Amino acid sequence: MIANYKAALHVPGTAAFTGAAFIARLPLALNGLGIVLLVSITTGSYALAGSLSAVYALCSAGGGIVSSRWADVHGQRGILLALPVVSGLAMMGFVLSIMGPLPRWSAWACVTITALCQPTIGSFVRARWAAVSPTPDIRRAGFAWESIVDELIFSIGPLLAATTAVSLWTPTPLIVSAVLLLLGSWWLGGQRATQPPLHRAPGTSSGRSALSAPGIPIAILFALGLGILFGAFDVSTVAFTEQAGVAGAAGVVLALWAGGSLIGGLYFGSRRWATGLDALLRNTAVLLALVMIPALAVASVLVLMIVAFLAGMSIAPTLISLFSVTERLVPPRLLTEGLTWVTAGLSVGFAIGSASGGAIVDAHGTRTSFGFAWAGAVLCAFLGTIFCRYIGRHLRDETPEPTVAWVEDPIPGAIPPTLESRDRLAP
């Protein structure tokens, strides 16, 4: 597999655009925790922090779909040069609205504009891999490489956000995020040689929706449960570490969560499993619910770190299983739409988990909010177990060379706001 990565990165232009995308994507791992830290520390309200984080997650998902379609029709360059400027200015407005002198109500407008105008860097870079890869093996290696980069970003990001917010200045992560997004996007937008050719977003003539495919509504509810887990765990972790007097440890906890996900994903993806996808989805969901049980009784930050790492090892396998099942539930021409619906379930679940988790922290404390996070995992285990056979009956046969589609990993860790589905590109 290492040889495949080397071959992929030796394709002209790939090393440059994946490097630019790394810089431009790092803000995704800074913003979620950065917003929660800034708002909770400045205002003392976890409910407000969770609500604003939820708005950011929902708007980034919706805006990402639109900007991806614009890129398909008009090209990436213009979007990469323009949108980061608007997003960065709105982020500065958000900081001023929380810290002053702007009115507090303007925070909602600023965080909305910030998220809507944030380019979907993960989809842009994967589109470039699809455009420049000379063989299917190189393309698959490129997509795998970007998944590894995503996990690395969400291992570094929370730690960087918490450290800079506590040791330097509370809004530092959000300011750094705006600068990195601008620099990385402009660097990527300047690489014209690897920009994908223009084409119109795929459509269907029959008008049939992916929602009509058997099993897709279940997959969406499954994603909703995962999103609740991620959102509630994020807010609960910040609150727990702050109440313990070590607010900076939140970044370490979430980095361990993402690091466990990285290890789990590498192991899970490197093996050929004898069981079917339906059974894999059930098994990974049940395992996730079981390893989350200790979070209900954490008594110290050290124990939370251990729990986060062990639980994180089940995150990536569960996500991989979910999107693999989704790919096999819908016909190829509806694949992107099907992934979009599941991704929307993740984003909505994250918003529910983040907003409700913050309110639960304020009203009942972190133990109850960790219980709410666990309830999201239990929902997934329940759906995976009850509907395992039903899903298995509706999985379509694999084709030798399936249509290429992708999702941006959202959620390597507790912050999945960026798992947006992408419009399909033919290889």
Secondary structure, 3 states (H helix, E strand, C coil): CHHHHHHHHCCCCHHHHHHHHHHHHHHHHHHHHHHHHHHHHHHCCHHHHHHHHHHHHHHHHHHHHHHHHHHHHHCHHHHHHHHHHHHHHHHHHHHHHHHCCCCCCHHHHHHHHHHHCCCCHHHHHHHHHHHHCCCHHHHHHHHHHHHHHHHHHHHHHHHHHHHHHHHCCCCHHHHHHHHHHHHHHHHHHCCHHHCCCCCCCCCCCCCCCHHHCCCHHHHHHHHHHHHHHHHHHHHHHHHHHHHCCCCCHHHHHHHHHHHHHHHHHHHHHHCCCCCCHHHHHHHHHHHHHHHCHHHHHCCCHHHHHHHHHHHHCCHHHHHHHHHHHHHHHCCHHHHHHHHHHHHHHHHHHHHHHHHHHHHHHHHHCHHHHHHHHHHHHHHHHHHHHHCHHHHHHCCCCCCCCCCCCCECCCCCCCCCCCCCECCCCCC
